[in-house]
């Protein structure tokens, strides 16, 4: 409980950092969004809903989660284009629950992972290209 309180305090006081991390897959089709959600779920979340609050330091580490998510998307017929990219939002991280950059909304279903140790948040979403 102390660790959680300290982590929350760091996020709320602005000491933690946030980054957007975007995956790009091909092909685009009507089932893409449903697949993104299903693979977030399969990679280790409860759900299925479009946003998850999941802590990498309380079970699944981020590297393992990424491997499971990428594998799920591949098994469902999507090819990843390059590596997941970190993108800079147009506004500062506000520490609010939900997607923290209202003027730069996610491109798909999304989730965030709090990293162990620093409490940094990585916000993941995905886009598709034809």
C-alpha positions as CSV (number, residue, x, y, z in Angstrom):
1,X,0.0,0.0,0.0
2,X,2.9,2.4,0.7
3,X,4.4,1.8,-2.7
4,X,1.0,2.6,-4.4
5,X,0.6,5.8,-2.3
6,X,4.2,6.9,-3.2
7,X,3.6,6.2,-6.9
8,X,0.3,8.1,-6.9
9,X,2.0,11.0,-5.2
10,X,4.7,11.1,-7.8
11,X,2.2,11.1,-10.6
12,X,0.1,13.8,-9.0
13,X,3.0,16.1,-8.2
14,X,4.3,15.9,-11.7
15,X,7.5,14.0,-10.9
16,X,6.6,11.0,-13.1
17,X,6.7,11.4,-16.9
18,X,4.3,10.2,-19.5
19,X,5.0,9.1,-23.1
20,X,2.7,8.1,-25.9
21,X,3.7,4.9,-27.6
22,X,2.0,4.1,-31.0
23,X,2.0,0.8,-32.9
24,X,1.4,0.8,-36.6
25,X,-0.1,-2.3,-38.2
26,X,-1.2,-3.4,-41.7
27,X,-3.8,-4.1,-43.2
28,X,-6.7,-1.7,-42.3
29,X,-10.0,-3.5,-42.2
30,X,-13.3,-3.1,-40.3
31,X,-12.2,-5.5,-37.5
32,X,-9.0,-3.6,-36.7
33,X,-10.3,-1.8,-33.6
34,X,-11.9,-5.0,-32.2
35,X,-8.6,-6.8,-32.7
36,X,-6.7,-4.1,-30.8
37,X,-9.1,-4.4,-27.9
38,X,-9.0,-8.2,-27.9
39,X,-5.2,-8.2,-28.0
40,X,-4.9,-5.8,-25.1
41,X,-7.2,-8.2,-23.2
42,X,-5.2,-11.2,-24.2
43,X,-1.9,-9.6,-23.3
44,X,-2.9,-9.5,-19.7
45,X,-5.8,-7.2,-18.9
46,X,-9.2,-7.7,-17.5
47,X,-11.9,-6.3,-19.7
48,X,-12.9,-6.1,-22.5
49,X,-13.1,-2.3,-22.4
50,X,-11.2,0.3,-24.4
51,X,-9.0,1.6,-21.5
52,X,-7.1,-0.2,-18.8
53,X,-5.4,0.7,-15.6
54,X,-2.7,-1.9,-15.3
55,X,0.6,-1.7,-13.4
56,X,3.7,-3.3,-14.8
57,X,5.2,-3.7,-11.4
58,X,2.3,-5.7,-10.0
59,X,2.4,-8.8,-12.2
60,X,3.2,-8.4,-15.9
61,X,6.3,-6.5,-16.9
62,X,6.0,-4.1,-19.8
63,X,8.4,-6.0,-22.0
64,X,6.4,-9.2,-21.6
65,X,3.2,-7.4,-22.2
66,X,4.5,-5.9,-25.4
67,X,5.6,-9.3,-26.6
68,X,2.2,-10.9,-25.9
69,X,0.3,-8.0,-27.5
70,X,2.5,-8.0,-30.7
71,X,2.1,-11.8,-30.9
72,X,-1.6,-11.6,-30.6
73,X,-1.9,-9.0,-33.4
74,X,0.3,-11.2,-35.7
75,X,-1.7,-14.3,-35.0
76,X,-4.9,-12.4,-36.0
77,X,-3.4,-11.4,-39.4
78,X,-1.8,-8.0,-38.7
79,X,1.8,-7.2,-39.5
80,X,3.6,-4.7,-37.4
81,X,5.3,-1.9,-39.4
82,X,8.5,-1.1,-37.7
83,X,8.9,-0.7,-34.0
84,X,6.4,1.0,-31.7
85,X,7.2,4.7,-31.8
86,X,7.2,7.2,-29.0
87,X,5.3,10.4,-30.0
88,X,5.2,13.8,-28.4
89,X,1.8,15.0,-27.4
90,X,0.8,18.6,-28.1
91,X,0.3,19.4,-24.4
92,X,1.9,18.6,-21.1
93,X,0.9,15.5,-19.1
94,X,-1.8,16.5,-16.7
95,X,-1.9,13.5,-14.4
96,X,-5.6,13.1,-14.8
97,X,-7.3,9.8,-15.0
98,X,-8.1,8.7,-18.6
99,X,-6.3,9.8,-21.7
100,X,-4.3,12.8,-20.4
101,X,-4.0,14.9,-23.6
102,X,-7.6,15.9,-24.6
103,X,-6.3,18.0,-27.5
104,X,-4.4,15.0,-28.9
105,X,-6.8,12.0,-28.6
106,X,-5.7,8.4,-29.1
107,X,-6.0,7.0,-32.6
108,X,-7.6,3.7,-31.4
109,X,-8.4,1.7,-28.3
110,X,-5.7,2.5,-25.8
111,X,-4.2,1.5,-22.5
112,X,-1.5,2.7,-20.2
113,X,1.2,1.0,-18.2
114,X,2.9,2.4,-15.2
115,X,6.6,1.4,-15.2
116,X,8.1,-0.1,-12.1
117,X,10.3,2.1,-10.1
118,X,9.9,5.6,-11.6
119,X,6.1,5.5,-11.9
120,X,6.3,6.8,-15.5
121,X,3.2,6.1,-17.6
122,X,3.4,4.8,-21.1
123,X,0.1,5.3,-23.1
124,X,-0.3,2.8,-25.9
125,X,-2.5,3.0,-28.9
126,X,-2.4,1.7,-32.5
127,X,-3.1,2.8,-36.0
128,X,-3.3,0.9,-39.3
129,X,-2.1,1.5,-42.7
130,X,-3.5,0.0,-45.9
